[in-house]
Amino acid sequence: MVCLGNICRSPIAEGIMKQKILENKLDWEVDSAGTESYHIGEAPHRFSQKTCLSHGIDISDQRARRFSKADFDRFDKIYALANDVYEEIKSHGGKDAQMEKVTLFVNELRPGNNEDVPDPYYGGEEGYTLVYELIEQTCEAIVDKYKK
């Protein structure tokens, strides 16, 4: 799960997906990262934490990290939470980027729409609730698609 700073959208996605992995007894690994280095080592945004906690998911132990070329080898699937993030992932990978592993996240819920998960960073708490709902629906679609 990759967004820009790894403190808003992608930590929510990591937290929700980890919960769904537990609920469905799946043998999957999930992590999150950002394409930028603004927040490396920081905990998720307070509204990301609060919103997840209101749904029984504690993401307070997550720490922001930057997406790296090694992630292409480490993961079978890489989800870009926005179109600009997709382009940054491609840039980080350079000529060796394994872009066949990279998918726009919301395309798992609404195939071919190429929608972004809105970045709630500059808005209020209500934006995090809307983002949570979209991410939760998309994570559910991913589990339904791949749990076989």
Residue pairs with C-beta under 8 A, 6 or more apart in sequence:
1 9
1 10
1 13
1 14
1 17
1 30
1 31
1 32
1 33
1 79
1 81
1 105
2 10
2 32
2 33
2 34
2 35
2 67
2 78
2 79
2 80
2 81
2 85
2 89
3 9
3 10
3 13
3 32
3 34
3 35
3 81
3 82
3 85
3 117
3 119
4 34
4 35
4 36
4 38
4 82
4 84
4 85
4 88
4 119
5 34
5 36
5 38
5 39
5 64
5 121
6 32
6 33
6 34
6 39
6 40
6 64
6 65
6 66
7 34
7 39
7 42
7 43
7 44
7 45
7 48
7 64
7 121
8 44
8 45
8 47
8 48
8 119
8 120
8 121
8 128
8 131
9 48
9 81
9 82
9 117
9 119
9 120
9 131
9 135
10 32
10 33
10 34
10 81
11 32
11 44
11 45
11 48
11 52
11 59
11 62
11 64
12 44
12 48
12 51
12 52
12 59
12 128
12 131
12 132
12 135
13 32
13 79
13 81
13 105
13 117
13 135
13 138
13 139
14 30
14 31
14 32
14 59
14 62
15 52
15 57
15 58
15 59
15 62
16 52
16 55
16 57
16 132
16 135
16 136
16 139
17 28
17 30
17 139
17 142
18 30
18 57
19 56
19 57
20 26
20 139
20 140
20 143
21 28
21 30
21 143
24 143
24 147
26 143
26 147
29 75
31 75
32 62
33 64
33 65
33 66
33 67
33 68
33 71
34 64
34 65
34 66
34 67
35 66
35 67
35 85
35 88
35 89
35 92
36 66
36 88
37 66
39 64
40 64
40 65
40 66
41 63
41 64
41 65
42 63
42 64
43 49
43 60
43 61
43 62
43 63
43 64
44 52
44 59
44 60
44 62
44 64
45 121
45 128
47 120
47 125
47 127
47 128
48 59
48 128
49 58
49 59
49 60
50 125
50 128
51 125
51 128
51 129
51 131
51 132
52 58
52 59
52 132
53 59
53 60
55 132
55 136
67 88
67 89
67 92
68 92
69 92
69 93
69 94
69 96
71 78
72 78
72 93
72 96
72 97
72 98
72 101
73 98
75 101
76 101
77 101
77 103
78 89
78 101
78 102
78 103
79 102
79 103
79 104
79 105
79 108
80 86
80 89
80 102
80 103
80 104
80 105
81 105
81 106
81 116
81 117
82 104
82 116
82 117
82 119
83 104
83 114
83 116
84 116
86 102
86 104
89 97
89 99
89 102
90 97
90 99
90 102
93 99
104 114
104 115
104 116
105 117
105 135
105 138
106 113
106 114
106 115
106 116
106 117
106 134
106 138
107 113
107 114
107 115
108 138
108 141
108 142
108 145
109 134
109 137
109 138
109 141
117 131
117 134
117 135
117 138
118 127
118 130
118 131
118 134
120 127
120 128
120 130
120 131
